[in-house]
Structure formats: structure tokens, C-alpha cells
Amino acid sequence: MLSPHFFSGARSRLPTRQRVRGLARVCDVPYSTLKNTEQRSGQLTVDTIEWICLGLEIPLSVFFTEKGA
């Protein structure tokens, strides 16, 4: 599951739907995957997390790093 702090620095005035669509577009991940995960508090596959990291140009280890660690 995505860490709540993961997107805290990326907050904007855009509605959540537009932020999720933008993330999906940048990361080449289906919007429905992210939307359903968010709505159902589901878990993403490792492959999807890897695509997100590639799209955001961050190492996988950063995705799982606790805030303040």
C-alpha cells in the first residue's frame, strides 16, 4: 500500500482525480489500477510500484523509506 507520506510533498490545488491521472500518465500505469487501489485501500503489486518509481525517477528504496529515516 502507498505510504500516506509518499505524496505529501506533491500536494497541489488539483483535485485528487487529476493528481492520480497525472501520476498514472507519468508512470505508464493504468489510471484504474491507482484509482481502485486508493478507493479500496488495496495493495499494489511490486511491478506496479516499480513502474511508479521509474516514472518518478526515484529508486525503489526511496518508495519504502519511512519519513524522517
Contact map, one row per residue, 1 for C-alpha under 8 A:
111000000000000000000000000000000000100011110000000000000000000000000
111101000000000000000000000000000000000000110000000000000000000000000
111111000000000000000000000000000000000000000000000000000000000100000
011111110000000000000000000000000000000000000000000000000000000000000
001111111000000000000000000000000000000000000000000000000000000000100
011111111000000000000000000000000000000000000000000000000000001000000
000111111110000000000000000000000000000000000000000000000000000000000
000111111110000000000000000000000000000000000000000000000000000000000
000011111110000000000000000000000000000000000000000000000000000000000
000000111111000000000000000000000000000000000000000000000000000000000
000000111111100000000000000000000000000000000000000000000000000000000
000000000111110000000000000000000000000000000000000000000000000000000
000000000011111000000000000000000000000000000000000000000000000000000
000000000001111101100000000000000000000000000000000000000000000000000
000000000000111111100000000000000000000000000000000000000000000000000
000000000000011111110000000000000000000000000000000000000000000000000
000000000000001111111000000000000000000000000000000000000000000000000
000000000000011111111100000000000000000000000000000000000000000000000
000000000000011111111110000000000000000000000000000000000000000000000
000000000000000111111111000000100110000000000000000000000000000000000
000000000000000011111111100000100000000000000000000000000000000000000
000000000000000001111111110000000000000000000000000000000000000000000
000000000000000000111111111000000000000000000000000100000000000000000
000000000000000000011111111111100100000000000000000000000000000000000
000000000000000000001111111111100000000000000000000000000000000000000
000000000000000000000111111110000000000000000000000000110000000000000
000000000000000000000011111110000000000000000000001111110000000000000
000000000000000000000001111111000000000000000000001100100000000000000
000000000000000000000001111111101100000000000001001100000000000000000
000000000000000000000001100111111100000000000000000000000000000000000
000000000000000000011001100011111110000000000000000000000000000000000
000000000000000000000000000001111111000000000000000000000000000000000
000000000000000000000000000011111111100000000000000000000000000000000
000000000000000000010001000011111111110000000000000000000000000000000
000000000000000000010000000000111111111000000000000000000000000000000
000000000000000000000000000000011111111111000000000000000000000000000
100000000000000000000000000000001111111111110000000000000000000000000
000000000000000000000000000000000111111111000000000000000000000000000
000000000000000000000000000000000011111111000000000000000000000000000
000000000000000000000000000000000001111111000000000000000000000000000
100000000000000000000000000000000001111111100000000000000000000000000
100000000000000000000000000000000001111111110000000000000000000000000
110000000000000000000000000000000000100011111000000000000000000000000
110000000000000000000000000000000000100001111101100000000000000000000
000000000000000000000000000000000000000000111111100000000000000000000
000000000000000000000000000000000000000000011111110000000000000000000
000000000000000000000000000000000000000000001111111000000000000000000
000000000000000000000000000010000000000000011111111100000000000000000
000000000000000000000000000000000000000000011111111110000001000000000
000000000000000000000000000000000000000000000111111111000001000000000
000000000000000000000000001110000000000000000011111111100000000000000
000000000000000000000010001110000000000000000001111111110000000000000
000000000000000000000000001000000000000000000000111111111111001000000
000000000000000000000000001000000000000000000000011111111110000000000
000000000000000000000000011100000000000000000000001111111100000000000
000000000000000000000000011000000000000000000000000111111100000000000
000000000000000000000000000000000000000000000000000011111110000000000
000000000000000000000000000000000000000000000000000011111111011000000
000000000000000000000000000000000000000000000000000011001111111000000
000000000000000000000000000000000000000000000000110010000111111100000
000000000000000000000000000000000000000000000000000000000011111110000
000000000000000000000000000000000000000000000000000000000111111110000
000001000000000000000000000000000000000000000000000010000111111110000
001000000000000000000000000000000000000000000000000000000001111111000
000000000000000000000000000000000000000000000000000000000000111111101
000000000000000000000000000000000000000000000000000000000000000111111
000010000000000000000000000000000000000000000000000000000000000011111
000000000000000000000000000000000000000000000000000000000000000001111
000000000000000000000000000000000000000000000000000000000000000011111
